[in-house]
Amino acid sequence: MTLTSSKPVAGTRPDARAWIPVSLAVFAAAWGGNEFTPLLVMYRRGGDLSDVAVDALLFTYVLGIVPALLIGGPLSDRLGRRPLMLPAPIFAALGSVLLALGPHSLALLSVGRVCSGVALGLSMAVGGSWLAEISAHNGAGRATGARRAAMSLTAGFGVGAGVAGVLAQWGPWPTALPYAVNIALAAAALGWLRQSPETRERQTSPGRLIDDLKIPGVAHRRFLLVVLPLAPWVFGAAASAYAVIPALMSTRTAGAPIAFASLCCVLGLAAGFAIQTFGRRIDDPNGVRAVVSALVVVAIGMGLAALAAQLLTVWMALVAAVVLGCGYGMAMMAGLLEVQRLAGPHNLAGLTAVFYSVTYLGFAVPAILAWISETYTSVTYPMMFGFGVVAALGCLLVVVAGHRADRRAATALTA
């Protein structure tokens, strides 16, 4: 196998703004992935789909995300970042088209969500690595690239949800217009993306793809015991903030339920976006301070969500959404920084893909809670969120123990 560097290929020059088109493409894909979320209330009120089916649609796009992450990352290491990133805006636009065409069709909604997931998966694995490499080449550093990737995703999630919620609540054609905006944005991103420099040369003798799918670092003790216990809480916290809480509050926000769902989403993601700017200050490369901080915030958020589910007051619901959003942002940043430290130049995209794949398991939370609520009527949402507090603290203990074990092993190797 021919090894390649992660520098722009011959004929390209450093450009301090070269990361912006990639960031826009990631932003457009994240917009497409989350524009559906505040509309969950609209689909529930339409009466064509059950609550469990609607919440399952939130998770359905994971079926597109995970394969795109796990295959797209290693493929981009072989073929280059641009060939694997260019399809992302196309899939984002296609997903929005299908969602707009099928407001009453579970099949069309499902396929549309899968397409949105493919776009987002490619953006997270390939786009994130591309941003890291462009930033490193331009002197900003890989950590800056990780922050740009995380903030592009969070901004896309938040703005997409906010605009979609407002258009669906007060605009014409509520089941179509919110998606039209993303189609236009994805088209613009596709045209501009070609201007960003390639940072990964196409391998001339790449060998077998199956060998590239065996990602070094996945079995590393620190990845297993520090990164993986944190990962599901990234979107577990986010989904609780902007899917579960608005659904519980629908009877108290009957005048504008879609707008309230959008507000929960925007506030939660804005909090997650803002806290990421402090992520590097909290982070300690030799410890687990950022990871522990993230899990503590998630546990507090779960406790506040239990209280919001009990009180069913607007202000408490918004507070819980904000704190859960902070947990999402801290967990995303802490996890990405851990992956950056563990990965080498030739497995960055692959290891990032595995991390993101596990984070998206958190989107199963709303569907699981809805199923438990319907199947076991004695189990209430305050009880389930209370269990979330215990589970987050349990993961915190695993992280601390895993860090200590990793330090002991490192000390033994250097002794």
TADA-V557948 format. One record per residue. RES is the residue in one small letter. PHI is phi in whole degrees, -180 to 180 (* if undefined). PSI is psi as a letter, one per 20 degrees, with the letter a starting at -180 (* if undefined). OMEGA is omega in degrees with one decimal (NA if undefined). Layout:
BEGIN
((RES | PHI | PSI | OMEGA) (RES | PHI | PSI | OMEGA))
END
This chain:
BEGIN
((m | * | p | 179.2) (t | -86 | p | 179.6) (l | -81 | q | -179.5) (t | -129 | q | 178.2) (s | -92 | r | 178.3) (s | -106 | l | 175.9) (k | -109 | q | 176.5) (p | -55 | q | -176.1) (v | -71 | r | -176.7) (a | -57 | q | 178.1) (g | 94 | i | 178.4) (t | -111 | q | -179.7) (r | -124 | q | 179.0) (p | -59 | p | 178.4) (d | -139 | p | -176.2) (a | -62 | i | -179.0) (r | -104 | j | -174.2) (a | -65 | h | -179.0) (w | -78 | i | -171.7) (i | -64 | g | 177.8) (p | -60 | h | 178.0) (v | -65 | g | 178.0) (s | -60 | g | 178.8) (l | -64 | g | 178.4) (a | -64 | g | 176.1) (v | -63 | g | 178.0) (f | -59 | g | -179.1) (a | -65 | g | 179.1) (a | -67 | g | 177.8) (a | -65 | g | 175.1) (w | -56 | g | -179.8) (g | -63 | h | 179.7) (g | -73 | h | -172.8) (n | -111 | i | 178.5) (e | -63 | h | -178.7) (f | -74 | h | -169.2) (t | -61 | g | -179.4) (p | -68 | i | 179.5) (l | -85 | i | 177.5) (l | -55 | g | 179.5) (v | -62 | g | 179.1) (m | -62 | g | -179.7) (y | -69 | h | 175.8) (r | -64 | g | -177.1) (r | -72 | i | 178.6) (g | -67 | h | 174.8) (g | 84 | i | -178.7) (d | -85 | h | -175.4) (l | -127 | q | 176.2) (s | -75 | r | 178.5) (d | -61 | g | 179.8) (v | -65 | g | 179.5) (a | -64 | g | 179.9) (v | -64 | g | 179.0) (d | -66 | h | 176.9) (a | -66 | h | 176.8) (l | -64 | h | 175.9) (l | -62 | h | -178.6) (f | -86 | h | -173.3) (t | -56 | h | -176.2) (y | -71 | i | 171.3) (v | -64 | h | 177.8) (l | -64 | h | 173.0) (g | -92 | h | -176.9) (i | -65 | g | -171.0) (v | -63 | g | 176.9) (p | -61 | h | 179.5) (a | -64 | h | 177.9) (l | -67 | g | -171.2) (l | -72 | h | 179.9) (i | -95 | h | -177.5) (g | -63 | h | -179.7) (g | -61 | g | 178.1) (p | -61 | h | 178.0) (l | -64 | h | 179.0) (s | -69 | h | 173.9) (d | -67 | h | -178.7) (r | -88 | g | -169.4) (l | -103 | i | -175.1) (g | 108 | q | -177.0) (r | -74 | g | -173.2) (r | -62 | g | -177.9) (p | -60 | h | -179.4) (l | -91 | h | -178.7) (m | -89 | h | -178.8) (l | -58 | h | 179.0) (p | -69 | i | -175.2) (a | -60 | g | 177.8) (p | -63 | h | 179.0) (i | -65 | g | 178.1) (f | -65 | h | 178.1) (a | -62 | g | 179.1) (a | -66 | g | 179.3) (l | -62 | g | 178.0) (g | -60 | g | 179.7) (s | -66 | h | 177.6) (v | -61 | g | -178.6) (l | -65 | h | 178.5) (l | -65 | h | 179.2) (a | -69 | h | -177.7) (l | -81 | i | -170.9) (g | -124 | l | -177.1) (p | -64 | h | -178.6) (h | -114 | j | -176.8) (s | -114 | o | 178.2) (l | -63 | h | -179.1) (a | -66 | g | -179.3) (l | -65 | g | 177.9) (l | -62 | g | -179.1) (s | -66 | g | -179.7) (v | -66 | h | 176.8) (g | -61 | g | 178.6) (r | -66 | h | 178.0) (v | -65 | g | 177.5) (c | -62 | g | 176.5) (s | -61 | h | 178.6) (g | -67 | h | 177.0) (v | -60 | g | 179.3) (a | -60 | g | -177.8) (l | -70 | h | 178.5) (g | -61 | g | 177.2) (l | -63 | g | -178.6) (s | -66 | h | -176.6) (m | -72 | g | -177.3) (a | -81 | g | -175.1) (v | -80 | g | -179.8) (g | -62 | g | 178.7) (g | -63 | g | 178.6) (s | -68 | h | 179.1) (w | -63 | g | 177.8) (l | -62 | g | 179.8) (a | -62 | g | -176.9) (e | -73 | g | 176.9) (i | -63 | g | -179.1) (s | -65 | g | 179.3) (a | -65 | g | -178.4) (h | -67 | h | -178.8) (n | -87 | j | 175.3) (g | 89 | i | -179.7) (a | -79 | h | 178.1) (g | 98 | q | -179.9) (r | -65 | h | 179.2) (a | -63 | h | 175.1) (t | -64 | h | 176.5) (g | -62 | g | 177.4) (a | -63 | g | 178.9) (r | -66 | g | 178.1) (r | -63 | g | 179.0) (a | -64 | g | -178.3) (a | -64 | g | -177.7) (m | -75 | h | 175.0) (s | -64 | g | 177.8) (l | -63 | g | -176.6) (t | -64 | g | 178.2) (a | -63 | g | 177.9) (g | -63 | g | 176.9) (f | -58 | g | -174.3) (g | -72 | g | -178.2) (v | -66 | g | 179.1) (g | -60 | g | 179.1) (a | -66 | g | -178.6) (g | -63 | g | -179.3) (v | -66 | g | -179.9) (a | -62 | g | 180.0) (g | -64 | g | 179.4) (v | -65 | g | -179.2) (l | -65 | h | -180.0) (a | -72 | h | -178.1) (q | -79 | g | -171.1) (w | -124 | i | -177.8) (g | -92 | r | 174.1) (p | -75 | r | 177.9) (w | 48 | m | -173.2) (p | -61 | h | -178.8) (t | -90 | i | -177.3) (a | -126 | g | -174.1) (l | -57 | g | 179.9) (p | -57 | h | -178.2) (y | -81 | h | -179.1) (a | -62 | h | 179.7) (v | -63 | g | 179.8) (n | -67 | h | 178.0) (i | -60 | g | 179.1) (a | -65 | g | -179.9) (l | -65 | g | 179.7) (a | -65 | h | 178.0) (a | -63 | g | 178.2) (a | -64 | g | 179.9) (a | -63 | h | 179.9) (l | -61 | g | -179.8) (g | -66 | h | -175.8) (w | -82 | h | -173.1) (l | -62 | h | -177.5) (r | -65 | i | -177.3) (q | -84 | i | -179.1) (s | -78 | q | -175.7) (p | -73 | q | 173.9) (e | -69 | p | -179.0) (t | -114 | j | -177.0) (r | -139 | o | -179.8) (e | -68 | q | 175.2) (r | -65 | p | -178.7) (q | -75 | p | -177.9) (t | -81 | h | 177.9) (s | -132 | m | -170.0) (p | -75 | i | -176.0) (g | 78 | a | -175.3) (r | -84 | p | 178.5) (l | -63 | h | -177.7) (i | -60 | h | 177.9) (d | -70 | h | 178.8) (d | -71 | h | 179.4) (l | -74 | i | 174.1) (k | -86 | n | -168.0) (i | -82 | o | 175.7) (p | -63 | q | 177.7) (g | 104 | h | -178.6) (v | -64 | h | -178.9) (a | -89 | j | 178.8) (h | -63 | p | -176.6) (r | -55 | g | -177.2) (r | -68 | h | 177.8) (f | -66 | g | -177.5) (l | -71 | h | -170.8) (l | -104 | i | 178.8) (v | -116 | g | -175.3) (v | -77 | g | -175.3) (l | -63 | g | 177.5) (p | -63 | h | 178.8) (l | -83 | h | -166.2) (a | -54 | g | -176.4) (p | -63 | h | -178.8) (w | -75 | i | 179.5) (v | -56 | f | -178.8) (f | -94 | i | 170.0) (g | -64 | g | 176.6) (a | -67 | g | -178.1) (a | -63 | g | -178.6) (a | -65 | h | 176.5) (s | -64 | h | -177.2) (a | -70 | g | -171.0) (y | -115 | j | 173.0) (a | -122 | g | -175.8) (v | -74 | g | -176.5) (i | -61 | g | 177.2) (p | -61 | h | 178.4) (a | -64 | g | 178.7) (l | -66 | h | -175.9) (m | -92 | j | -172.7) (s | -61 | h | 179.3) (t | -74 | h | 179.7) (r | -92 | i | -178.1) (t | -126 | k | -173.4) (a | -61 | h | -179.0) (g | -69 | h | -179.1) (a | -152 | m | -174.7) (p | -66 | h | 179.9) (i | -69 | g | 178.6) (a | -64 | h | 178.6) (f | -66 | g | 176.7) (a | -61 | g | 177.5) (s | -63 | g | 179.7) (l | -64 | g | 177.4) (c | -59 | g | -178.6) (c | -66 | g | -177.3) (v | -66 | g | 179.7) (l | -63 | g | -179.8) (g | -63 | g | -179.0) (l | -73 | h | 175.7) (a | -64 | g | 176.3) (a | -63 | g | 177.5) (g | -65 | h | 177.4) (f | -64 | g | -176.2) (a | -66 | g | -174.7) (i | -71 | h | 179.0) (q | -67 | h | 177.8) (t | -67 | h | 177.8) (f | -99 | j | -175.0) (g | -60 | g | -178.3) (r | -69 | h | 178.8) (r | -70 | h | 179.1) (i | -77 | h | -174.2) (d | -66 | q | 175.0) (d | -126 | o | -176.7) (p | -58 | h | -178.4) (n | -98 | j | -177.9) (g | -139 | a | -179.8) (v | -129 | k | -175.2) (r | -61 | g | -178.5) (a | -68 | g | -179.6) (v | -65 | g | 179.0) (v | -62 | g | 179.2) (s | -60 | g | 179.6) (a | -62 | g | -178.5) (l | -69 | h | 176.1) (v | -64 | g | 179.4) (v | -64 | g | 177.9) (v | -62 | g | 179.4) (a | -61 | g | 177.2) (i | -62 | g | 179.1) (g | -62 | g | 177.8) (m | -64 | h | 176.7) (g | -63 | g | 177.9) (l | -68 | h | 176.7) (a | -65 | h | 176.2) (a | -63 | g | 178.5) (l | -67 | g | 178.1) (a | -64 | h | 178.4) (a | -67 | h | 178.8) (q | -80 | g | -175.2) (l | -82 | h | -177.2) (l | 54 | l | 174.3) (t | -109 | q | -175.4) (v | -61 | g | -175.6) (w | -64 | h | 179.8) (m | -68 | h | 178.0) (a | -63 | g | -179.6) (l | -68 | h | 177.0) (v | -61 | g | 179.3) (a | -62 | g | 179.3) (a | -63 | g | -179.9) (v | -65 | g | -178.0) (v | -67 | g | 175.8) (l | -63 | h | 175.4) (g | -63 | h | 175.2) (c | -62 | g | 177.1) (g | -62 | g | 176.5) (y | -59 | g | -176.9) (g | -63 | g | 179.5) (m | -66 | g | -179.2) (a | -66 | h | 178.4) (m | -63 | g | -177.9) (m | -65 | g | -178.9) (a | -63 | g | 179.5) (g | -65 | g | 179.5) (l | -64 | h | 178.5) (l | -65 | h | 176.2) (e | -62 | g | 179.8) (v | -64 | g | 178.5) (q | -59 | h | -178.2) (r | -75 | h | -177.2) (l | -80 | h | -172.2) (a | -84 | q | 169.4) (g | -96 | r | -177.3) (p | -65 | h | -175.1) (h | -104 | j | 175.1) (n | -134 | j | -179.2) (l | -62 | g | -178.4) (a | -63 | g | -178.0) (g | -65 | g | -178.6) (l | -69 | h | 174.7) (t | -62 | h | 179.5) (a | -63 | g | 179.2) (v | -64 | g | 179.0) (f | -59 | g | -179.6) (y | -63 | h | 179.5) (s | -59 | g | -180.0) (v | -73 | h | 178.4) (t | -60 | h | -175.0) (y | -75 | i | 171.7) (l | -61 | h | 179.1) (g | -63 | h | 178.8) (f | -73 | i | 173.8) (a | -77 | i | -175.0) (v | -56 | g | -178.9) (p | -59 | g | -179.6) (a | -66 | h | 179.3) (i | -64 | g | -180.0) (l | -65 | h | 178.3) (a | -65 | g | 179.8) (w | -66 | g | 178.3) (i | -61 | g | -178.6) (s | -63 | h | 179.8) (e | -76 | h | -175.2) (t | -85 | h | -178.5) (y | -121 | n | -172.7) (t | -65 | i | 179.7) (s | -79 | i | 179.2) (v | -92 | o | -175.6) (t | -97 | r | 177.4) (y | -65 | h | 174.2) (p | -57 | h | 178.0) (m | -65 | g | -177.7) (m | -69 | h | 175.8) (f | -67 | h | 174.7) (g | -61 | h | 175.2) (f | -63 | h | 177.2) (g | -61 | h | 176.7) (v | -61 | g | -179.1) (v | -62 | g | -178.6) (a | -65 | g | 179.2) (a | -64 | g | 178.3) (l | -68 | h | 175.5) (g | -64 | g | 176.8) (c | -64 | h | 177.2) (l | -60 | g | 179.0) (l | -63 | h | 177.9) (v | -63 | g | -179.4) (v | -62 | g | -179.5) (v | -62 | g | 179.1) (a | -65 | h | 179.5) (g | -65 | h | 178.0) (h | -64 | g | 179.2) (r | -64 | g | 178.9) (a | -65 | h | 179.1) (d | -65 | g | 178.9) (r | -66 | g | 179.0) (r | -63 | g | 179.9) (a | -66 | g | 178.6) (a | -65 | h | 178.4) (t | -65 | g | 179.6) (a | -65 | h | -179.2) (l | -71 | h | -177.9) (t | -90 | i | -178.1) (a | -73 | * | NA))
END
